[in-house]
Amino acid sequence: MLLGEIVHPGVIKLNLEAENKYEAIEELVDLLVDAHEVPLSLRNHLVESVVEREKSMSTGMDHGVALPHASSEKVDEIIGALGVAPEGIPFETLDGQPARLIILLIMPRRNFQGHVRTLAGIAHLLANPGFRESVINAPDVKTILRLIENAEQKEGLFKEYGGRSGA
């Protein structure tokens, strides 16, 4: 699944308020709840799943990017949220830099190959410094969505995984 198929205006937040990675995870899961991607009854389960995964190995990457994720038997499709923290949030990244772009993903437990492809595709997009900086500095959610769509088209990524329409 492509990032552009996962995110939509309700699950993107500019100016995350979190002061650490665990608060960022909670803030992004709360976006999923508020956008009706998951019921409130799953909130704690999802936070715990992502935090448990994070404690086993940090998902902080290089260049101010973090990709916290977990799998759950309680979701049927990949869901996610994107947060921008222009000042950065400590996230135990590989290069020691604070994370300014955080993408949270929750994936169904039964589709490991799909998870790997989704993570690889998103990591490929985030490897582009111009793309990263454009998203971090975007003035609004609509611009972020346009940047994602344009980058995925430019990279020749196609909606081959049966993602949601209108996302």
C-alpha positions, 0 to 999 in steps of 0.5 A, a space after each residue: 500500500 502506498 502512503 497516499 492510500 493510507 493518509 488523508 486530511 483527518 490523520 495528518 497533523 502539523 505541529 505535533 505537541 508531543 515532547 517525546 516519542 511515546 507522547 507522539 505515538 499517543 498523539 498519532 493514535 488519537 488522530 486515528 481515533 478522532 478520524 474514526 479509523 479505529 474505535 476508541 475501544 482499541 486506542 489503548 491496545 494500539 498505543 501499547 502495541 506500538 510502544 512495545 515494538 518501539 521498546 524492542 527497537 527504536 523506529 527512529 531512522 536518519 534525517 529527522 524521520 521516525 516510522 513507529 509501527 506495529 501489527 495487530 489482529 484487531 485491524 483489517 487493513 493498514 492504517 496510519 497517521 502522519 505528524 510533523 514536528 518542525 522543532 523535532 521530537 527525541 526519537 532515538 534516531 540512528 543519526 541522533 537527530 530529533 524526528 521532525 516527520 513521524 509516520 505511524 502505521 498499524 498493520 494487520 498481523 496476517 499480512 507480513 509481505 504487505 507490511 514489508 512492501 509498505 514500509 519499504 515504499 514509505 522508507 524509499 519516499 522518505 530517503 529523498 531529502 527534498 521530499 522530506 523538507 517539503 513535507 516538514 515545511 508544508 503550510 497545510 495538510 492539502 499541500 502534504 497530500 499533494 506532495 505525497 501524491 506527486 512523489 509517488 507518481 514521480 517514483 513510479 509507484 502504483 496503487 497495486 495493493 487495493 488501497 482505499 479510494 478517496 484517501 
